């Protein structure tokens, strides 16, 4: 059996990562280490945000502090509070 045959009928998780602040949501492409990655550059004001990661309908939240200077970037450092 080749590798393609073994993976048919497999399962892929549905994952979403979202930042929330003041009732506004911002989609995040990826989180790695202490950085947020976005599909395209975005300018976020420094401050406290809620990071929500949902996998197959099960969510987990973190309160984070986003640094930076409000300059558009596609990679942004943060720290968990």
DSSP file (Angstrom, degrees, kcal/mol; ACC not computed):
  #  RESIDUE AA STRUCTURE BP1 BP2  ACC     N-H-->O    O-->H-N    N-H-->O    O-->H-N    TCO  KAPPA ALPHA  PHI   PSI    X-CA   Y-CA   Z-CA
    1    1 A X              0   0    0      0, 0.0     2,-0.1     0, 0.0     0, 0.0   0.000 360.0 360.0 360.0 130.9    0.0    0.0    0.0
    2    2 A X     >  -     0   0    0      1,-0.1     4,-1.5     4,-0.0     3,-0.3  -0.312 360.0-100.7 -81.9 171.3    1.4    3.4   -0.9
    3    3 A X  H  > S+     0   0    0      1,-0.2     4,-1.0     2,-0.2    -1,-0.1   0.813 120.2  56.7 -64.7 -30.9    1.4    6.4    1.4
    4    4 A X  H  > S+     0   0    0      1,-0.2     4,-0.6     2,-0.2     3,-0.5   0.903 105.2  51.6 -66.3 -40.2   -1.6    8.0   -0.3
    5    5 A X  H >4 S+     0   0    0     -3,-0.3     3,-0.8     1,-0.2    -1,-0.2   0.877 106.0  54.7 -64.5 -38.2   -3.7    4.9    0.3
    6    6 A X  H 3< S+     0   0    0     -4,-1.5    -1,-0.2     1,-0.2    -2,-0.2   0.772 108.4  48.8 -68.0 -25.6   -2.9    4.9    4.0
    7    7 A X  H >< S+     0   0    0     -4,-1.0     3,-1.5    -3,-0.5    -1,-0.2   0.501  80.5 113.1 -97.1  -4.2   -4.0    8.5    4.5
    8    8 A X  T << S+     0   0    0     -3,-0.8     3,-0.1    -4,-0.6    -3,-0.0  -0.444  82.0  24.7 -66.4 140.9   -7.4    8.3    2.8
    9    9 A X  T 3  S+     0   0    0      1,-0.1    -1,-0.3    -2,-0.1    -2,-0.0   0.637  94.9 146.9  78.5  13.8  -10.2    8.7    5.2
   10   10 A X    <   -     0   0    0     -3,-1.5     2,-0.4     1,-0.1    -1,-0.1   0.008  45.7-112.4 -72.3-175.5   -7.9   10.6    7.6
   11   11 A X        -     0   0    0     -3,-0.1     2,-0.5     2,-0.0    -1,-0.1  -0.975  20.7-166.6-128.2 134.6   -8.9   13.4    9.8
   12   12 A X        -     0   0    0     -2,-0.4     2,-0.1     2,-0.0     0, 0.0  -0.986  21.9-130.7-119.9 128.4   -8.0   17.1    9.8
   13   13 A X        -     0   0    0     -2,-0.5     2,-0.6     1,-0.1    42,-0.0  -0.430  14.5-127.1 -73.4 149.2   -8.7   19.3   12.7
   14   14 A X        -     0   0    0     -2,-0.1    42,-3.2     2,-0.0     2,-0.4  -0.899  36.6-178.4 -96.0 118.3  -10.5   22.7   12.3
   15   15 A X  E     +A   55   0A   0     -2,-0.6     2,-0.3    40,-0.2    40,-0.2  -0.951  12.8 175.9-124.1 136.6   -8.3   25.3   14.0
   16   16 A X  E     -A   54   0A   0     38,-2.3    38,-2.9    -2,-0.4     2,-0.4  -0.996  10.1-164.8-136.2 146.1   -8.8   29.0   14.4
   17   17 A X  E     +A   53   0A   0     11,-0.5    11,-2.7    -2,-0.3     2,-0.4  -0.996  17.1 174.4-130.5 124.9   -6.7   31.6   16.2
   18   18 A X  E     -AB  52  27A   0     34,-2.7    34,-3.2    -2,-0.4     2,-0.4  -0.988  23.4-146.6-136.6 139.7   -8.2   35.0   17.0
   19   19 A X  E     -AB  51  26A   0      7,-2.8     7,-2.2    -2,-0.4     2,-0.4  -0.859  19.8-162.9 -99.4 140.0   -7.1   38.1   19.0
   20   20 A X  E     +AB  50  25A   0     30,-2.5    30,-2.4    -2,-0.4     2,-0.3  -0.977  18.7 156.6-126.1 138.5   -9.8   40.1   20.8
   21   21 A X  E >  S- B   0  24A   0      3,-2.0     3,-2.1    -2,-0.4    28,-0.1  -0.885  72.8  -9.6-158.1 129.2   -9.7   43.6   22.1
   22   22 A X  T 3  S-     0   0    0     -2,-0.3     3,-0.1     1,-0.3    27,-0.0   0.843 127.7 -54.6  53.1  39.0  -12.6   46.0   22.8
   23   23 A X  T 3  S+     0   0    0      1,-0.2     2,-0.4     0, 0.0    -1,-0.3   0.470 113.1 118.1  78.2   1.4  -15.1   43.7   21.0
   24   24 A X  E <   -B   21   0A   0     -3,-2.1    -3,-2.0     2,-0.0     2,-0.3  -0.843  51.4-149.8-103.8 138.1  -13.0   43.6   17.8
   25   25 A X  E     -B   20   0A   0     -2,-0.4     2,-0.4    -5,-0.2    -5,-0.2  -0.827   8.6-168.4-108.6 148.1  -11.6   40.4   16.5
   26   26 A X  E     -B   19   0A   0     -7,-2.2    -7,-2.8    -2,-0.3     2,-0.2  -0.991  22.4-127.2-134.7 123.0   -8.4   39.9   14.5
   27   27 A X  E     -B   18   0A   0     -2,-0.4     2,-0.4    -9,-0.2    -9,-0.2  -0.496  20.0-156.8 -72.5 136.6   -7.5   36.7   12.7
   28   28 A X        -     0   0    0    -11,-2.7   -11,-0.5    -2,-0.2    10,-0.2  -0.948   9.1-156.9-113.6 133.6   -4.1   35.2   13.5
   29   29 A X  S    S-     0   0    0      8,-1.9     2,-0.3    -2,-0.4     9,-0.2   0.883  72.3 -13.6 -76.3 -39.1   -2.4   32.8   11.0
   30   30 A X  E     -E   37   0B   0      7,-1.8     7,-3.0     2,-0.0     2,-0.4  -0.990  50.7-144.9-161.8 151.9   -0.1   31.1   13.5
   31   31 A X  E     +E   36   0B   0     -2,-0.3     2,-0.4     5,-0.2     5,-0.2  -0.996  24.7 169.7-122.1 131.0    1.3   31.3   17.0
   32   32 A X  E >   -E   35   0B   0      3,-2.3     3,-1.6    -2,-0.4     2,-0.3  -0.947  58.0 -43.2-145.9 123.1    4.8   30.1   17.6
   33   33 A X  T 3  S-     0   0    0     -2,-0.4     0, 0.0     1,-0.3     0, 0.0  -0.445 124.0 -22.8  61.6-120.9    6.9   30.6   20.7
   34   34 A X  T 3  S+     0   0    0     -2,-0.3    44,-2.2    -3,-0.1     2,-0.4  -0.127 119.7  92.9-113.4  35.3    6.3   34.2   21.8
   35   35 A X  E <   -EF  32  77B   0     -3,-1.6    -3,-2.3    42,-0.2     2,-0.4  -0.973  59.3-146.1-132.6 145.0    5.3   35.5   18.3
   36   36 A X  E     -EF  31  76B   0     40,-2.9    40,-2.6    -2,-0.4     2,-0.4  -0.900  17.9-155.0-102.8 136.5    2.0   36.0   16.5
   37   37 A X  E     -EF  30  75B   0     -7,-3.0    -8,-1.9    -2,-0.4    -7,-1.8  -0.952   8.2-165.1-116.3 132.7    2.1   35.5   12.7
   38   38 A X  E     -     0   0B   0     36,-2.7   -10,-0.1    -2,-0.4     3,-0.1  -0.828  29.9-123.5-115.9 153.3   -0.4   37.2   10.4
   39   39 A X  E    S+     0   0B   0     -2,-0.3     2,-0.3   -12,-0.2    -1,-0.1   0.843  99.0   6.9 -62.3 -34.3   -1.3   36.5    6.7
   40   40 A X  E    S-     0   0B   0     33,-0.1    33,-0.2    34,-0.0    -1,-0.1  -0.965 102.8 -70.6-144.9 160.0   -0.5   40.2    5.9
   41   41 A X  E     -     0   0B   0     -2,-0.3     2,-0.3    31,-0.1    33,-0.3  -0.189  51.5-178.3 -56.0 140.5    1.0   43.1    7.8
   42   42 A X  E     - F   0  73B   0     31,-2.6    31,-1.9    29,-0.2     2,-0.7  -0.992  24.5-134.9-140.3 144.4   -1.2   44.6   10.5
   43   43 A X        -     0   0    0     -2,-0.3     2,-0.4    29,-0.3    29,-0.2  -0.898  27.8-178.7-103.4 111.2   -0.7   47.5   12.9
   44   44 A X        -     0   0    0     -2,-0.7    26,-0.6    27,-0.4     2,-0.3  -0.892  27.2-122.9-108.5 139.3   -1.8   46.7   16.4
   45   45 A X        -     0   0    0     -2,-0.4    21,-0.2    25,-0.1    24,-0.1  -0.589  37.9-103.7 -73.7 139.3   -1.7   49.1   19.3
   46   46 A X  S    S+     0   0    0     -2,-0.3     2,-0.3    22,-0.2    21,-0.2  -0.298  75.7  79.7 -58.9 147.9    0.4   47.8   22.2
   47   47 A X  E    S- C   0  66A   0     19,-1.9    19,-3.2    -3,-0.1     2,-0.4  -0.949  79.2 -29.7 148.8-166.2   -1.6   46.6   25.1
   48   48 A X  E     + C   0  65A   0     -2,-0.3     2,-0.3    17,-0.2    17,-0.2  -0.712  54.0 170.2 -92.6 132.3   -3.6   43.7   26.5
   49   49 A X  E     - C   0  64A   0     15,-2.6    15,-2.8    -2,-0.4     2,-0.5  -0.883  32.9-121.9-131.6 162.0   -5.5   41.3   24.2
   50   50 A X  E     -AC  20  63A   0    -30,-2.4   -30,-2.5    -2,-0.3     2,-0.5  -0.956  23.6-155.6-105.9 124.4   -7.3   38.0   24.6
   51   51 A X  E     -AC  19  62A   0     11,-3.0    11,-2.1    -2,-0.5     2,-0.5  -0.884  10.2-168.4-100.5 124.4   -5.9   35.2   22.4
   52   52 A X  E     -AC  18  61A   0    -34,-3.2   -34,-2.7    -2,-0.5     2,-0.5  -0.963   7.0-173.1-119.1 122.8   -8.4   32.5   21.6
   53   53 A X  E     -AC  17  60A   0      7,-2.6     7,-1.9    -2,-0.5     2,-0.5  -0.970   6.6-170.8-113.6 124.6   -7.4   29.2   20.0
   54   54 A X  E     -AC  16  59A   0    -38,-2.9   -38,-2.3    -2,-0.5     2,-0.5  -0.967   6.2-176.4-119.4 126.6  -10.2   26.8   18.9
   55   55 A X  E >  S-AC  15  58A   0      3,-2.3     3,-2.0    -2,-0.5   -40,-0.2  -0.978  76.9 -22.1-123.2 116.8   -9.5   23.3   17.8
   56   56 A X  T 3  S-     0   0    0    -42,-3.2    -1,-0.1    -2,-0.5   -41,-0.1   0.865 129.1 -48.7  51.1  41.6  -12.6   21.3   16.6
   57   57 A X  T 3  S+     0   0    0    -43,-0.4     2,-0.7     1,-0.2    -1,-0.3   0.364 113.7 116.4  85.4  -5.3  -14.9   23.6   18.6
   58   58 A X  E <   -C   55   0A   0     -3,-2.0    -3,-2.3     2,-0.0     2,-0.2  -0.873  50.1-160.6-100.8 115.3  -12.9   23.4   21.9
   59   59 A X  E     -C   54   0A   0     -2,-0.7     2,-0.3    -5,-0.2    -5,-0.2  -0.633  15.8-173.6-100.8 153.5  -11.5   26.8   22.8
   60   60 A X  E     -C   53   0A   0     -7,-1.9    -7,-2.6    -2,-0.2     2,-0.3  -0.993  12.5-156.3-138.5 140.4   -8.8   27.9   25.1
   61   61 A X  E     -C   52   0A   0     -2,-0.3     2,-0.3    -9,-0.2    -9,-0.2  -0.890  10.0-175.1-122.8 151.1   -8.0   31.5   26.0
   62   62 A X  E     -C   51   0A   0    -11,-2.1   -11,-3.0    -2,-0.3     2,-0.6  -0.986  24.2-131.7-135.6 145.8   -4.9   33.4   27.2
   63   63 A X  E     -C   50   0A   0     -2,-0.3    18,-2.9   -13,-0.2     2,-0.3  -0.890  38.1-179.5 -94.0 126.4   -4.5   37.0   28.2
   64   64 A X  E     -CD  49  80A   0    -15,-2.8   -15,-2.6    -2,-0.6     2,-0.5  -0.880  28.7-134.7-128.8 158.4   -1.5   38.4   26.4
   65   65 A X  E     -CD  48  79A   0     14,-3.0    14,-2.0    -2,-0.3     2,-0.5  -0.968  20.9-152.8-112.2 122.4    0.4   41.7   26.2
   66   66 A X  E     -CD  47  78A   0    -19,-3.2   -19,-1.9    -2,-0.5    12,-0.2  -0.833  11.7-165.8 -98.6 127.3    1.4   42.8   22.7
   67   67 A X        +     0   0    0     10,-1.3     3,-0.3    -2,-0.5     2,-0.1  -0.001  36.2  90.1 -90.7-158.3    4.4   45.0   22.3
   68   68 A X  S    S-     0   0    0      1,-0.1   -22,-0.2   -22,-0.1     8,-0.0  -0.417  78.3 -87.7  99.3-175.5    5.5   47.0   19.4
   69   69 A X        -     0   0    0      2,-0.1    -1,-0.1    -2,-0.1     3,-0.1   0.113  63.8 -93.4-123.9  18.4    4.9   50.5   18.3
   70   70 A X  S    S+     0   0    0    -26,-0.6     2,-0.3     1,-0.3   -25,-0.1   0.681  80.1 143.1  76.0  16.4    1.7   50.2   16.3
   71   71 A X        -     0   0    0    -27,-0.1   -27,-0.4     1,-0.1    -1,-0.3  -0.723  60.4 -99.8 -91.7 140.1    3.7   49.8   13.0
   72   72 A X        +     0   0    0     -2,-0.3     2,-0.3   -29,-0.2   -29,-0.3  -0.372  58.9 148.7 -62.9 128.7    2.4   47.3   10.4
   73   73 A X  E     -F   42   0B   0    -31,-1.9   -31,-2.6   -33,-0.2   -33,-0.1  -0.973  49.1-139.1-153.0 161.0    4.1   43.9   10.5
   74   74 A X  E    S+     0   0B   0     -2,-0.3   -36,-2.7   -33,-0.3     2,-0.4   0.456  94.3  51.8-104.3  -1.9    3.2   40.3    9.9
   75   75 A X  E     +F   37   0B   0    -38,-0.2     2,-0.4   -33,-0.1   -38,-0.2  -0.992  68.2 179.2-133.1 125.8    5.2   39.0   12.9
   76   76 A X  E     -F   36   0B   0    -40,-2.6   -40,-2.9    -2,-0.4     2,-0.1  -0.988  22.0-132.0-133.2 128.4    4.5   40.5   16.4
   77   77 A X  E     +F   35   0B   0     -2,-0.4   -10,-1.3   -42,-0.2     2,-0.3  -0.427  31.1 170.4 -75.1 152.7    6.1   39.6   19.7
   78   78 A X  E     -D   66   0A   0    -44,-2.2     2,-0.4   -12,-0.2   -12,-0.2  -0.962  22.6-143.8-149.7 167.1    3.9   39.0   22.8
   79   79 A X  E     -D   65   0A   0    -14,-2.0   -14,-3.0    -2,-0.3     2,-0.3  -0.998  23.8-118.7-135.8 144.7    4.0   37.8   26.3
   80   80 A X  E      D   64   0A   0     -2,-0.4   -16,-0.2   -16,-0.2    -2,-0.0  -0.609 360.0 360.0 -80.0 135.5    1.5   35.8   28.3
   81   81 A X              0   0    0    -18,-2.9   -17,-0.2    -2,-0.3    -1,-0.1   0.427 360.0 360.0 -94.6 360.0    0.1   37.5   31.4
